[in-house]
Amino acid sequence: MKKVTIYALSTCLWCRKTKKYFEDRKIPFEAIDYDKQDEAAQEAMMAEMKAAGASGSFPFVKIGSACAQGYDPAEFERLLAEK
């Protein structure tokens, strides 16, 4: 199974929905709350997000080597199914 990492904000409704999406499907993931990281970690996360073409909004989901931004179940399914 592809590794799933979710960059989120602890107060974000769409971030919570994204985590619940993966929990409900029993898909393991690592969730990292951006707002609970120190400044250096936040800068590294934002640089990674921008390098992937994201605008810097949350949630940001890495599925394998692909990325999705926002709560987008159809895109999550597509990326999980890709070979």
C-alpha positions as CSV (number, residue, x, y, z in Angstrom):
1,M,0.0,0.0,0.0
2,K,1.2,3.5,-0.8
3,K,2.4,5.7,2.1
4,V,-0.1,8.4,3.0
5,T,0.9,11.6,4.7
6,I,-1.5,14.4,5.6
7,Y,-0.3,17.9,6.4
8,A,-3.1,19.5,8.3
9,L,-4.1,22.3,10.7
10,S,-5.4,21.1,14.1
11,T,-8.4,23.5,13.8
12,C,-9.4,22.8,10.2
13,L,-12.7,21.2,9.5
14,W,-11.6,19.9,6.0
15,C,-8.4,18.5,7.6
16,R,-10.5,16.5,10.1
17,K,-12.8,15.3,7.3
18,T,-9.7,14.2,5.3
19,K,-8.3,12.2,8.3
20,K,-11.7,10.6,8.9
21,Y,-11.9,9.6,5.2
22,F,-8.7,7.5,5.6
23,E,-9.7,6.3,9.0
24,D,-13.1,5.1,7.8
25,R,-11.4,3.1,5.0
26,K,-8.8,1.7,7.4
27,I,-6.0,3.2,5.2
28,P,-3.0,3.9,7.4
29,F,-1.7,7.5,7.3
30,E,0.7,9.8,9.1
31,A,-0.9,13.2,10.1
32,I,1.3,16.2,10.8
33,D,-0.4,19.3,12.2
34,Y,1.4,22.2,10.7
35,D,0.3,24.6,13.4
36,K,1.8,22.4,16.1
37,Q,5.3,22.3,14.5
38,D,8.2,24.6,15.3
39,E,9.1,27.3,12.7
40,A,11.8,25.3,11.0
41,A,9.5,22.3,10.5
42,Q,6.8,24.7,9.2
43,E,9.2,26.2,6.7
44,A,10.2,22.8,5.5
45,M,6.6,21.6,5.2
46,M,5.6,24.7,3.2
47,A,8.6,24.4,0.9
48,E,7.7,20.8,0.2
49,M,4.1,21.7,-0.5
50,K,5.0,24.6,-2.8
51,A,7.6,22.3,-4.7
52,A,4.7,20.0,-5.4
53,G,2.7,22.8,-6.9
54,A,0.4,23.4,-4.0
55,S,-0.8,26.9,-3.0
56,G,0.0,26.4,0.7
57,S,-3.5,25.7,1.9
58,F,-4.6,22.7,4.0
59,P,-5.1,19.8,3.9
60,F,-2.2,18.7,1.8
61,V,-2.1,14.9,1.1
62,K,0.8,12.9,-0.2
63,I,-0.2,9.5,-1.5
64,G,3.0,7.7,-2.6
65,S,4.8,10.3,-4.7
66,A,1.7,12.1,-5.8
67,C,-0.1,15.0,-4.0
68,A,-3.6,16.3,-3.6
69,Q,-4.7,19.6,-2.0
70,G,-8.0,20.0,-0.1
71,Y,-10.6,17.5,0.8
72,D,-11.1,15.6,-2.5
73,P,-12.2,12.0,-2.0
74,A,-12.3,11.3,-5.8
75,E,-8.7,12.4,-6.2
76,F,-7.7,10.4,-3.1
77,E,-9.3,7.3,-4.7
78,R,-7.6,8.0,-8.1
79,L,-4.2,8.4,-6.5
80,L,-4.6,5.3,-4.3
81,A,-5.5,3.2,-7.4
82,E,-2.7,4.4,-9.6
83,K,0.1,1.9,-10.2
